[in-house]
Amino acid sequence: MTFKQRCLGTYRKILGIHCGVVVFAGFMCYTFFMENFSYILPGSSYKEEDVARMNALTLAYIGDAVYALSARKYIVMHSGAKVGALHTRVNKMVNAKMQAEMYYVLEPMLTEKERMVLHHGRNAKALHKAKNFSATDYKKATAVEALLGYIYISWQTERLEQLLEKILEETCRRLV
């Protein structure tokens, strides 16, 4: 028996005998993931009424992460700079003052529900004071983050992309 024949025979045995085990193991891994970690998938375990009842600061917490990651991705895709320069540029984009300016850019293009979330985020009572920016800028930045968090958790991917594109383009335009 040649080496090739032995390999094919072994392969057939694995497929014949163990194929069911592999499929079962894959199903079990999927089931375990969905039962224990599905919360990391956007919108996977949230109903509309659950999202509507979320605290604005919780939505802002999620929105902050979404915006920071999106800004990093945008800068990397549109710049050939080194990491240090990328970091500096992203820090200029992701701060309360710039996000507060985006409040006014976004407001005219929002639906009534989105505008309510924006205002709910602006009126949220933060537990700490703004250090480097005015309280007004901080509240507007929180509002923008809450809106992005709401849209992300609601699994409105097209709308999220549309708003992020507008924010990121406008932010980059203002930084130049």
LUMBA-797525 format. One line per 4 residues: number of its first residue (from 1); their letters; for each residue x, y, z of N, C-alpha, C, CB. Coordinates in steps of 0.2 Angstrom, whole numbers, padded with zeros to 4 digits. Glycine has a CB too. Example, Ala and Ser with C-alpha at 12.3 -4.5 7.8 and 13.67 -1.06 7.14 Angstrom:
<recs>
1 = as = 0066 -0028 0039 0062 -0022 0039 0066 -0016 0039 0057 -0022 0045; 0064 -0011 0035 0068 -0005 0036 0064 0000 0039 0070 -0003 0029
</recs>
This chain:
<recs>
1 = mtfk = 0004 -0006 0000 0000 0000 0000 0005 0006 0000 -0005 0000 0006; 0003 0011 -0004 0007 0017 -0005 0005 0022 0000 0006 0020 -0012; 0009 0027 0001 0008 0032 0006 0001 0036 0005 0014 0037 0006; 0000 0037 -0002 -0006 0040 -0004 -0012 0036 -0002 -0005 0042 -0012
5 = qrcl = -0012 0030 -0004 -0017 0026 -0002 -0019 0025 0006 -0016 0018 -0005; -0013 0025 0009 -0014 0025 0017 -0018 0032 0019 -0008 0024 0020; -0015 0037 0016 -0018 0044 0018 -0026 0044 0016 -0014 0049 0015; -0027 0042 0010 -0034 0042 0008 -0038 0037 0012 -0035 0040 0001
9 = gtyr = -0036 0031 0014 -0039 0027 0018 -0041 0030 0025 -0036 0020 0019; -0036 0033 0028 -0036 0036 0034 -0041 0042 0034 -0030 0039 0037; -0041 0046 0029 -0046 0051 0028 -0053 0049 0027 -0044 0055 0021; -0054 0043 0024 -0061 0040 0023 -0063 0038 0030 -0061 0034 0018
13 = kilg = -0059 0035 0034 -0061 0032 0040 -0063 0038 0045 -0055 0029 0044; -0059 0044 0044 -0061 0050 0048 -0067 0052 0046 -0055 0055 0048; -0069 0053 0040 -0075 0055 0037 -0081 0050 0039 -0075 0056 0030; -0079 0044 0038 -0085 0039 0039 -0087 0038 0047 -0083 0033 0037
17 = ihcg = -0082 0038 0051 -0083 0036 0058 -0084 0043 0062 -0077 0032 0061; -0080 0047 0061 -0080 0053 0065 -0084 0059 0062 -0073 0055 0066; -0086 0059 0056 -0090 0065 0053 -0095 0067 0058 -0092 0063 0046; -0099 0062 0060 -0105 0064 0065 -0102 0067 0071 -0109 0057 0067
21 = vvvf = -0097 0065 0074 -0094 0068 0080 -0092 0075 0079 -0088 0063 0082; -0089 0076 0073 -0086 0083 0071 -0092 0087 0071 -0082 0083 0065; -0097 0085 0067 -0103 0089 0066 -0107 0091 0073 -0108 0086 0061; -0107 0086 0077 -0110 0086 0084 -0106 0091 0088 -0111 0079 0087
25 = agfm = -0099 0090 0088 -0095 0095 0091 -0096 0102 0089 -0088 0093 0091; -0096 0103 0083 -0097 0110 0080 -0104 0113 0082 -0097 0110 0072; -0109 0109 0082 -0116 0111 0085 -0115 0113 0092 -0121 0105 0083; -0112 0109 0096 -0111 0110 0103 -0107 0116 0104 -0108 0104 0107
29 = cytf = -0102 0118 0100 -0098 0124 0101 -0103 0130 0099 -0092 0124 0097; -0107 0129 0094 -0111 0135 0092 -0116 0136 0097 -0114 0133 0085; -0119 0131 0100 -0124 0131 0105 -0122 0134 0111 -0127 0124 0107; -0116 0132 0113 -0113 0135 0119 -0111 0143 0118 -0106 0131 0121
33 = fmen = -0109 0144 0112 -0107 0151 0111 -0114 0156 0111 -0104 0152 0104; -0119 0153 0108 -0125 0157 0108 -0128 0158 0115 -0130 0154 0103; -0128 0152 0119 -0131 0153 0125 -0127 0157 0130 -0131 0146 0128; -0120 0158 0129 -0116 0161 0134 -0113 0168 0132 -0111 0157 0136
37 = fsyi = -0112 0169 0125 -0109 0174 0123 -0113 0178 0117 -0102 0172 0120; -0119 0177 0116 -0122 0180 0111 -0123 0188 0112 -0129 0177 0110; -0122 0190 0118 -0123 0197 0120 -0118 0201 0116 -0122 0198 0127; -0112 0198 0114 -0107 0202 0110 -0109 0203 0103 -0101 0199 0110
41 = lpgs = -0114 0200 0100 -0117 0201 0094 -0122 0207 0094 -0120 0195 0091; -0121 0212 0090 -0125 0218 0090 -0132 0216 0089 -0123 0223 0085; -0136 0218 0093 -0144 0218 0093 -0146 0210 0093 -0145 0220 0086; -0142 0206 0095 -0144 0199 0095 -0149 0197 0100 -0138 0194 0095
45 = syke = -0148 0200 0106 -0152 0198 0112 -0156 0204 0114 -0148 0195 0117; -0157 0209 0111 -0161 0215 0113 -0167 0216 0109 -0156 0221 0113; -0172 0217 0112 -0179 0219 0109 -0179 0226 0109 -0185 0215 0113; -0183 0229 0104 -0184 0236 0104 -0186 0239 0110 -0189 0238 0098
49 = edva = -0190 0236 0114 -0193 0239 0120 -0187 0239 0126 -0199 0236 0123; -0183 0234 0125 -0177 0234 0130 -0172 0239 0128 -0173 0227 0129; -0171 0241 0122 -0166 0246 0120 -0169 0253 0122 -0165 0246 0113; -0176 0254 0121 -0179 0260 0123 -0178 0262 0130 -0186 0260 0120
53 = rmna = -0178 0256 0134 -0178 0257 0142 -0171 0258 0144 -0181 0252 0145; -0166 0257 0140 -0159 0258 0142 -0157 0265 0145 -0154 0255 0137; -0153 0265 0150 -0150 0271 0152 -0146 0274 0147 -0146 0270 0159; -0147 0281 0146 -0143 0285 0141 -0136 0284 0142 -0145 0292 0141
57 = ltla = -0133 0284 0148 -0126 0283 0149 -0124 0276 0147 -0125 0285 0157; -0128 0271 0148 -0126 0265 0145 -0125 0265 0138 -0131 0259 0148; -0130 0268 0135 -0130 0268 0127 -0124 0273 0125 -0136 0272 0125; -0122 0278 0129 -0116 0282 0128 -0110 0278 0128 -0116 0288 0132
61 = yigd = -0110 0273 0133 -0104 0269 0134 -0103 0265 0128 -0105 0265 0141; -0108 0262 0126 -0107 0258 0120 -0106 0262 0114 -0114 0254 0118; -0109 0268 0113 -0108 0272 0107 -0101 0275 0107 -0112 0278 0108; -0098 0276 0113 -0091 0278 0113 -0086 0273 0110 -0089 0280 0121
65 = avya = -0087 0267 0112 -0083 0262 0109 -0084 0261 0102 -0085 0255 0113; -0090 0261 0099 -0092 0261 0092 -0088 0267 0089 -0099 0261 0091; -0089 0273 0091 -0086 0278 0088 -0078 0278 0088 -0088 0285 0091; -0075 0276 0093 -0068 0276 0094 -0065 0271 0089 -0066 0274 0101
69 = lsar = -0068 0265 0088 -0066 0260 0084 -0067 0262 0076 -0070 0253 0085; -0073 0265 0075 -0074 0268 0068 -0070 0273 0066 -0082 0270 0068; -0068 0277 0071 -0063 0283 0069 -0056 0280 0068 -0062 0288 0075; -0054 0275 0072 -0048 0272 0070 -0048 0268 0063 -0046 0266 0076
73 = kyiv = -0053 0265 0062 -0054 0261 0056 -0053 0266 0050 -0060 0257 0055; -0057 0272 0051 -0057 0277 0045 -0050 0280 0044 -0062 0282 0047; -0047 0282 0050 -0040 0285 0049 -0035 0280 0046 -0038 0287 0056; -0036 0274 0048 -0031 0269 0045 -0032 0268 0037 -0032 0262 0048
77 = mhsg = -0039 0268 0035 -0041 0267 0028 -0039 0273 0024 -0048 0265 0028; -0039 0279 0027 -0038 0285 0023 -0031 0288 0024 -0043 0290 0025; -0026 0284 0028 -0020 0287 0029 -0015 0282 0029 -0020 0291 0036; -0009 0284 0027 -0003 0280 0026 0002 0281 0032 0000 0280 0020
81 = akvg = 0000 0285 0037 0004 0287 0042 0006 0281 0047 0001 0293 0046; 0011 0283 0051 0013 0278 0056 0009 0278 0062 0021 0279 0058; 0009 0273 0066 0005 0272 0072 0004 0278 0076 0007 0266 0076; 0010 0281 0078 0010 0287 0082 0006 0293 0079 0017 0290 0083
85 = alht = 0007 0294 0073 0003 0299 0069 -0005 0297 0069 0005 0301 0062; -0006 0291 0068 -0013 0289 0068 -0016 0290 0075 -0013 0281 0066; -0013 0288 0080 -0015 0289 0087 -0017 0297 0088 -0010 0287 0092; -0012 0301 0086 -0013 0308 0087 -0019 0311 0084 -0007 0312 0085
89 = rvnk = -0020 0308 0078 -0026 0311 0074 -0032 0308 0076 -0025 0308 0066; -0032 0302 0078 -0039 0299 0081 -0040 0303 0088 -0038 0291 0083; -0035 0304 0092 -0037 0308 0098 -0040 0315 0097 -0030 0309 0102; -0038 0318 0091 -0041 0324 0090 -0048 0323 0087 -0037 0328 0084
93 = mvna = -0050 0318 0084 -0057 0316 0082 -0061 0314 0088 -0056 0311 0077; -0059 0310 0092 -0063 0307 0097 -0062 0311 0104 -0061 0299 0098; -0065 0317 0104 -0065 0320 0110 -0071 0324 0111 -0058 0325 0111; -0073 0326 0117 -0079 0329 0118 -0081 0336 0114 -0080 0331 0125
97 = kmqa = -0076 0340 0113 -0077 0346 0109 -0079 0344 0102 -0070 0350 0109; -0075 0339 0098 -0077 0338 0092 -0083 0334 0091 -0071 0333 0089; -0085 0330 0096 -0091 0326 0096 -0097 0331 0097 -0091 0321 0101; -0096 0336 0101 -0101 0341 0102 -0102 0345 0096 -0099 0346 0108
101 = emyy = -0097 0346 0092 -0099 0349 0085 -0103 0345 0081 -0092 0351 0082; -0102 0338 0081 -0105 0334 0077 -0113 0333 0079 -0102 0327 0078; -0114 0335 0085 -0121 0336 0088 -0125 0340 0083 -0122 0339 0095; -0123 0345 0081 -0126 0350 0076 -0126 0347 0069 -0123 0357 0077
105 = vlep = -0121 0344 0067 -0121 0341 0061 -0126 0335 0060 -0114 0338 0059; -0127 0331 0065 -0132 0326 0065 -0139 0328 0066 -0130 0321 0070; -0140 0333 0070 -0147 0334 0072 -0152 0335 0066 -0147 0340 0076; -0150 0339 0061 -0155 0339 0055 -0157 0333 0052 -0153 0345 0051
109 = mlte = -0152 0328 0052 -0154 0322 0048 -0157 0316 0052 -0147 0320 0045; -0159 0317 0058 -0161 0312 0062 -0169 0311 0061 -0159 0313 0069; -0171 0305 0063 -0178 0304 0063 -0181 0306 0070 -0180 0296 0062; -0187 0306 0071 -0190 0309 0077 -0187 0304 0083 -0198 0309 0077
113 = kerm = -0187 0298 0082 -0185 0293 0088 -0178 0294 0089 -0186 0286 0085; -0174 0295 0084 -0166 0296 0085 -0165 0303 0088 -0163 0296 0078; -0169 0308 0087 -0169 0315 0090 -0171 0314 0097 -0173 0320 0087; -0175 0310 0099 -0177 0309 0106 -0171 0306 0110 -0184 0304 0107
117 = vlhh = -0168 0301 0107 -0162 0297 0110 -0157 0302 0111 -0160 0291 0106; -0156 0307 0106 -0150 0312 0106 -0152 0317 0112 -0150 0316 0100; -0158 0319 0113 -0160 0323 0118 -0159 0320 0125 -0167 0326 0117; -0161 0314 0125 -0161 0310 0131 -0154 0309 0134 -0164 0303 0130
121 = grna = -0149 0308 0129 -0142 0307 0130 -0139 0314 0133 -0138 0305 0124; -0142 0319 0130 -0139 0326 0132 -0141 0328 0139 -0142 0331 0127; -0147 0325 0141 -0150 0327 0147 -0148 0322 0153 -0157 0327 0147; -0144 0317 0151 -0142 0312 0156 -0138 0315 0161 -0138 0306 0152
125 = kalh = -0138 0313 0167 -0134 0315 0173 -0128 0311 0174 -0138 0315 0180; -0122 0313 0172 -0116 0310 0172 -0114 0310 0180 -0111 0313 0168; -0110 0305 0182 -0108 0305 0189 -0102 0309 0190 -0107 0297 0191; -0098 0310 0185 -0092 0314 0186 -0092 0320 0181 -0086 0310 0184
129 = kakn = -0088 0325 0183 -0087 0331 0179 -0083 0331 0174 -0085 0337 0184; -0084 0335 0168 -0079 0335 0163 -0073 0339 0165 -0083 0339 0157; -0067 0336 0163 -0061 0339 0165 -0058 0344 0160 -0055 0333 0166; -0058 0342 0154 -0054 0347 0149 -0059 0350 0145 -0050 0342 0145
133 = fsat = -0065 0349 0145 -0070 0352 0141 -0076 0355 0145 -0073 0347 0136; -0080 0360 0142 -0085 0363 0145 -0091 0358 0147 -0088 0369 0141; -0095 0359 0152 -0100 0354 0153 -0105 0354 0147 -0104 0357 0160; -0106 0359 0144 -0111 0359 0138 -0108 0354 0132 -0112 0366 0135
137 = dykk = -0101 0355 0131 -0098 0351 0126 -0099 0343 0128 -0091 0353 0125; -0098 0342 0134 -0098 0335 0137 -0105 0332 0136 -0095 0335 0144; -0110 0336 0138 -0117 0334 0137 -0118 0332 0130 -0122 0339 0140; -0116 0337 0125 -0118 0335 0118 -0114 0329 0116 -0116 0342 0114
141 = atav = -0108 0329 0118 -0104 0323 0116 -0107 0316 0119 -0097 0323 0119; -0109 0316 0125 -0113 0311 0128 -0119 0309 0124 -0115 0312 0135; -0123 0314 0121 -0129 0313 0117 -0127 0310 0111 -0132 0320 0116; -0122 0312 0107 -0120 0309 0101 -0118 0302 0102 -0114 0313 0098
145 = eall = -0114 0300 0108 -0112 0293 0109 -0118 0289 0111 -0107 0293 0115; -0123 0292 0114 -0129 0288 0116 -0133 0286 0110 -0134 0292 0121; -0133 0291 0105 -0137 0290 0099 -0133 0284 0095 -0137 0296 0094; -0126 0284 0095 -0123 0279 0091 -0124 0272 0095 -0115 0281 0091
149 = gyiy = -0124 0272 0101 -0125 0266 0105 -0132 0263 0104 -0124 0268 0112; -0137 0268 0104 -0144 0266 0102 -0144 0262 0095 -0148 0272 0103; -0141 0266 0090 -0142 0263 0084 -0138 0256 0083 -0139 0268 0079; -0132 0256 0086 -0128 0250 0086 -0132 0244 0090 -0122 0251 0090
153 = iswq = -0135 0245 0095 -0138 0240 0099 -0145 0238 0096 -0139 0242 0106; -0148 0243 0092 -0154 0241 0089 -0153 0237 0082 -0158 0248 0087; -0146 0237 0080 -0144 0233 0075 -0147 0236 0068 -0147 0226 0075; -0146 0243 0068 -0148 0247 0062 -0141 0248 0058 -0152 0253 0064
157 = terl = -0138 0243 0055 -0131 0244 0053 -0131 0249 0047 -0129 0237 0050; -0136 0249 0043 -0135 0254 0037 -0136 0261 0040 -0141 0253 0032; -0140 0262 0045 -0141 0269 0047 -0135 0271 0051 -0147 0269 0052; -0132 0266 0055 -0126 0267 0059 -0120 0269 0054 -0124 0261 0063
161 = eqll = -0119 0266 0048 -0114 0267 0044 -0115 0274 0040 -0114 0262 0038; -0121 0276 0039 -0123 0282 0036 -0121 0288 0041 -0131 0282 0034; -0123 0287 0047 -0121 0293 0052 -0114 0293 0053 -0125 0291 0058; -0111 0287 0054 -0103 0287 0056 -0100 0290 0050 -0101 0280 0057
165 = ekil = -0102 0289 0044 -0098 0291 0038 -0099 0299 0038 -0101 0289 0031; -0105 0302 0039 -0106 0309 0040 -0101 0312 0045 -0113 0310 0041; -0101 0309 0051 -0098 0312 0057 -0090 0311 0055 -0099 0307 0063; -0088 0306 0053 -0080 0305 0051 -0078 0310 0046 -0079 0298 0050
169 = eetc = -0082 0310 0040 -0080 0315 0035 -0080 0322 0037 -0085 0314 0029; -0085 0324 0041 -0085 0331 0043 -0080 0332 0049 -0092 0332 0047; -0078 0327 0053 -0073 0328 0058 -0066 0329 0054 -0073 0322 0063; -0065 0325 0049 -0059 0326 0046 -0058 0332 0042 -0058 0320 0041
173 = rrlv = -0064 0334 0039 -0064 0341 0036 -0062 0346 0040 -0071 0342 0032; -0065 0346 0046 -0063 0352 0051 -0056 0351 0054 -0069 0351 0057; -0053 0346 0054 -0047 0345 0057 -0041 0347 0052 -0045 0338 0059; -0043 0348 0046 -0038 0349 0041 -0037 0357 0040 -0040 0347 0034
</recs>
